[in-house]
Amino acid sequence: MKLLDRTNLLARHQARLAEIHFALDRISDSVLDLAGRLNAVTQVIRLQLRCDVCSIYLLDSDGGGVTLRASYGLAASMVGRARLRLGEGVTGWVAENLEAVALADAADDPRFKYLPGTGEERFRSLLSVPIVADQSFVGVINVQHAEVHPFTNHETLLVAGIGYKVGAMIRAASLERSLRQQQLGIDLLLAAGGTVAGGQPLARMLPTLVTKSRHALGASGAVLRVFDPQTETLRVNHVDGTGADVAGFGPLRLGEGIAGRAAAARRTVRANDYGRFAGQLMAPGIVSSSLLCVPLVAEDTLVGTLTAFDKVSELDDRGFTLEDEQLLKGAADLMAVALLRGSTP
């Protein structure tokens, strides 16, 4: 290649790189949530590399595999559902070995594995690059073409560079989310402590505390039940975020349903596998993939239960955590004291 041609090619590569960095910086500074940002990144890569598919897989919370979290070109219905274990398929191999793989015809590679339902079988070439942030693996970027396409070193380096940008984006979003949840948790505990100290009518504060509990945990719904010692049942006091009202919830005997179990044993119930608690879920109209229920106990007296349903966290499938349990228990202990000292509405 002549010197002038090489100079022109280098200039084009530098111009493309500048465009990509500008676009990624705008995405990072946007008001989009992380899912929206990742989808925008796939569009940038698709336009700049003129590929047919760009997908982003992120490491699962258990570290055992990667899940499709954003894609242009694959079936949208499989986002959040398509998963590969570490070492499984080319994508899983890249996740396990932290090495980029460029395949002009992916089907010829023994590591390749189609993901059913994604529509991936229509595409032949595959460039798979790890996403790294702070020297830790966080995901994989895949680029695919419908036709056989020998990837150049420039394309591989370009996507690898984007991977570092995306990794920083993911880390920043994770930190932002963590700080936001911490602030919501502090707000919840302060409000619960204020209820114990008095100054606000209990009837007014209980719904507020249930709402704050739901927000602090990132849950879709929350239910406060108060124990009636005369009938020995748990009666619903307030429901938040579930789309149901108090009238739709009947009383529970001790040992009946999730709340009844937690109350009878005076132990927290935390379940992130629907199959574990589906048969005991007695809350009408609530569809939940995860559940956290803590008993309200003060001065060795059962006061009630507080249950959070269906944790919804951005690009996160881990459900309720031990930290969530500790936070909700802290708030529940304060609420129990307030309820024991006051009279429930």
Secondary structure, DSSP 8 states (H G I E B T S, - for coil): --HHHHHHHHHHHHHHHHHHHHHHHHHHTSS--HHHHHHHHHHHHHHHHT-SEEEEEEE-TTSSEEEEEEEESS-GGGTTT-EEETTSHHHHHHHHH---EEESSGGGSTT----TTTTGGG--EEEEEEEEETTEEEEEEEEEESS-----HHHHHHHHHHHHHHHHHHHHHHHHHHHHHHHHHHHHHHHHHHHHH-SS-HHHHHHHHHHHHHHHHTEEEEEEEEEETTTTEEEEEEEESSS--GGG---EETTSHHHHHHHHHT--EEE--HHHHGGG---TT---S-EEEEEEEETTEEEEEEEEEEE-BTTB---S-HHHHHHHHHHHHHHHHHHHHS---
